[in-house]
Amino acid sequence: MTKQERKTIATSNAPGAIGPYSQAVQFGNMIITSGQLGMNAAGEFPDSVSEQAKQSLSNVKAILEAADYAMEHVVKTTVFLKDMNDFQTVNEVYATFFAEPYPARSAVEVAKLPKDGLVEIEVIAVK
C-alpha cells in the first residue's frame, strides 16, 4: 500500500485528532474513521451518555459528509462504552442515526476512554 492509495479525510465540523492519527482515511471506496468521542469540535463534552452518543455519531456523520459519504454507507461500527449498563441508552440514540439494513456492530466495555469520555464510536463505510 502506497501513500498515493490513501487519502486523509478531515473536517472542522468534528473534533480534530488529539494524537498522531487522522479523523478518517479513505482507501478506494472505503472510509475508516478513528474513534469519535462524544465531544463537539470545540472539545466540550455533554454530561449524559445519551448526549455523548449523539455527539459521537454526529461527528462520524460530519466526517463521512466531508468525503461525500452518508450514514447509509456505514457497513460496520464499533461502540466503546465506559459502562455496559449504558448499552440500551446508547442503542436508542444509535437507532436514530441508522436505518435497515443496519450495519454490523460490536460493542465493548472499556476501562477508560480518552478525556474520560463515556462513549466512543468508529465506523467503516463503503460506497
C-alpha positions as CSV (number, residue, x, y, z in Angstrom):
1,M,0.0,0.0,0.0
2,T,1.4,3.4,-1.0
3,K,0.5,6.8,0.3
4,Q,-1.0,7.6,-3.1
5,E,-3.7,5.0,-2.5
6,R,-4.8,6.5,0.8
7,K,-6.5,9.9,1.3
8,T,-6.8,11.6,4.7
9,I,-10.4,12.9,5.5
10,A,-10.6,15.8,7.8
11,T,-13.3,18.4,8.7
12,S,-13.6,21.2,11.2
13,N,-17.2,20.0,11.9
14,A,-15.8,17.3,14.2
15,P,-13.1,17.3,16.8
16,G,-9.6,17.2,15.4
17,A,-7.3,14.3,16.2
18,I,-5.8,14.5,19.7
19,G,-2.8,12.4,18.7
20,P,-0.8,11.3,15.7
21,Y,-3.8,9.9,13.7
22,S,-6.4,11.1,11.1
23,Q,-10.1,11.7,11.7
24,A,-10.6,9.2,8.8
25,V,-8.7,7.6,6.0
26,Q,-10.2,6.7,2.6
27,F,-8.9,3.8,0.7
28,G,-10.6,3.2,-2.6
29,N,-14.3,3.2,-2.0
30,M,-13.9,2.6,1.8
31,I,-13.7,5.1,4.6
32,I,-12.4,4.1,8.1
33,T,-12.9,6.6,10.8
34,S,-11.0,6.9,14.0
35,G,-13.0,6.5,17.2
36,Q,-15.1,9.6,17.8
37,L,-15.7,10.7,21.3
38,G,-18.9,12.4,22.4
39,M,-17.3,15.9,22.4
40,N,-18.0,18.7,20.0
41,A,-15.5,20.4,17.7
42,A,-14.6,22.8,20.5
43,G,-13.6,19.9,22.7
44,E,-16.6,20.1,25.1
45,F,-18.4,17.1,26.4
46,P,-22.1,17.0,27.2
47,D,-22.9,15.5,30.6
48,S,-25.0,12.4,29.7
49,V,-24.1,9.3,27.9
50,S,-27.1,9.8,25.6
51,E,-25.9,13.3,24.6
52,Q,-22.3,12.0,24.2
53,A,-23.6,9.1,21.9
54,K,-25.5,11.6,19.8
55,Q,-22.4,13.9,19.5
56,S,-20.2,10.9,18.7
57,L,-22.4,9.9,15.9
58,S,-22.9,13.5,14.7
59,N,-19.1,13.6,14.5
60,V,-19.0,10.4,12.4
61,K,-21.7,11.9,10.1
62,A,-19.7,15.1,9.6
63,I,-16.5,13.2,8.8
64,L,-18.4,11.0,6.3
65,E,-20.1,14.0,4.7
66,A,-16.7,15.7,4.2
67,A,-15.9,12.8,1.9
68,D,-19.3,12.9,0.2
69,Y,-20.5,9.7,2.1
70,A,-23.5,9.3,4.3
71,M,-24.5,7.2,7.3
72,E,-26.3,4.8,4.9
73,H,-22.8,3.8,3.6
74,V,-21.7,2.5,7.0
75,V,-21.3,-1.2,7.0
76,K,-19.6,-1.8,10.4
77,T,-19.4,0.1,13.7
78,T,-17.6,-0.4,16.9
79,V,-19.0,1.1,20.1
80,F,-16.8,1.5,23.1
81,L,-18.6,2.1,26.4
82,K,-17.2,3.2,29.7
83,D,-20.1,1.3,31.3
84,M,-22.0,-1.5,29.6
85,N,-25.0,-0.6,31.7
86,D,-25.4,2.3,29.2
87,F,-25.8,-0.1,26.3
88,Q,-29.6,0.4,25.9
89,T,-29.4,4.2,26.2
90,V,-26.7,4.3,23.5
91,N,-28.7,1.8,21.4
92,E,-31.7,4.2,21.5
93,V,-29.6,7.1,20.2
94,Y,-27.8,4.8,17.7
95,A,-31.2,3.8,16.2
96,T,-31.9,7.4,15.2
97,F,-28.8,7.5,13.0
98,F,-29.2,4.2,11.1
99,A,-32.0,2.5,9.2
100,E,-32.3,-1.0,8.0
101,P,-30.3,-2.8,6.8
102,Y,-28.3,-1.9,9.9
103,P,-24.5,-2.0,9.9
104,A,-22.8,-4.9,11.6
105,R,-21.7,-3.8,15.1
106,S,-19.5,-4.7,18.1
107,A,-20.0,-3.1,21.5
108,V,-17.5,-3.4,24.3
109,E,-17.0,-2.0,27.7
110,V,-13.6,-0.5,28.3
111,A,-11.8,0.6,31.5
112,K,-11.3,4.1,30.3
113,L,-11.7,6.3,27.3
114,P,-9.6,9.3,26.2
115,K,-10.5,12.5,28.1
116,D,-12.8,10.5,30.4
117,G,-15.5,10.2,27.7
118,L,-18.4,7.9,28.2
119,V,-18.7,6.5,24.7
120,E,-16.6,6.4,21.5
121,I,-17.7,5.1,18.1
122,E,-15.8,4.2,15.0
123,V,-17.1,3.1,11.6
124,I,-16.3,1.6,8.3
125,A,-18.2,3.0,5.3
126,V,-18.3,1.6,1.7
127,K,-19.7,3.4,-1.3
